[in-house]
Amino acid sequence: MRDVMVLLLGVTIAAASLGAAAGQTRPAKSGQPIVIWNWFDCRMGDRLVPISARAANGTVTVRQTTIYRCNRSDQPAVEVTYTSNPGFTGTDTVQLTFDRTRQQITVNVQ
């Protein structure tokens, strides 16, 4: 029963991680990097899905890392960092693509 509870928790966390990006707005300072999203899935163990991202007015960096999640201090995760073009202010949209799913994050750059 405990294994089932842990699995359900992992599914819930992964779903929250996927859905957390949709419709979210992140603040940023012009030209300064900011982490806008982390992805992990407790059910997948050490396996990660490929993630690509792009933005119209800045650069997006995707890197593999580890975070404390799923009762692990070394849970594999993907971190997405956004940096606006120097001098850009306004609204930018980051398009994320992963596992045949697309998400959009709005970044308000000041």
N, C-alpha and C positions, 0 to 999 in steps of 0.2 A: 504494500500500500504506500509506503514511504517513497519507493521508486516512482510510482505513478504520480504522486504529489510533486516530486522534484521535476519530472518530465513536464507536467502541466505548468509548473512555474517557468520552466525553460521556454515552453511554447508561448506563454503569455509575455515574457520578457522580450523574446524575439519579435513577436507581433508588435509590441509597443515600440521597439527599436525601429522597425520598418515604418510604422505609422507616424512616428514622432516627427519625421521630416516633412510629411505632407501638410501643407498649409501653414507652416511655421515661418516666422519672421525673425531674423537675427540682426542685432545691431553690430556695426563695425566702424572702425576708424579708417579713413582713407590711407591706403598704402601699407596698412599694418595687418599681418596675418591673424586670423581668428579661426579656431576650431568650430565648425558649424554642425558637425554630425559625427556620431560614432555608430558603427554597425557591428553586431555580434549575434551569435545564435548558440545558445547553450546546448541545443540538440546535436549540433554538428561537431562537437569536440574541437579539434584543432583545424578543421577544414574551413576555409573562407571562400566566399563567392567573389568573383571579379567585379569590381566597381569602377565605373568611369564617370567622369563629371566634367562639366564645362560651364563657363559663365561668359556673358557678353562683354562685361567691363572689368574683367579681372582674371586672375589665374586660380585654378583649383588644384590642390595637391592631394593625392590619395596615397596613404601609406599604411602598411601593416604594423600593428603594435599589440601590446597586451594591456588589459585593464582588469580591475577587480570586479568580477561579475560571476554569477553561477557558482558561488562558493569556491571560486578559484582566484588566486592572486595573479595568475598568468593566463587569463581567458583571451584567446586570440580575438582581435578586433580590427576593424578598418577605421581609420580616422580621416575625416575630410576637412581640409583647411582651405579657407578662402582668403585671398589678398586682392584688394581692388587695384586697378591701375593707378599709378601715382597721380594725385590731383583729382581723381574722380570722386564726386559726391552724388548721391541720389539713390535710386533703387536699382538693384541688380538681381537677376534671377539665376540661380544655380540649378542646372539640370543633372540629376543623378540617374544612372542606369545600372541596375544590378539584377541578376537572376531573372531576366525578362520583365522586370518591373521598372517603372520610371517614377521618380519623385521630383518635386520642385521645392526649393527653399528660396525664400525671398530674403535678400540682405539689404538693410537700410544703411548706406554708407554716409558717414558725416565727416 
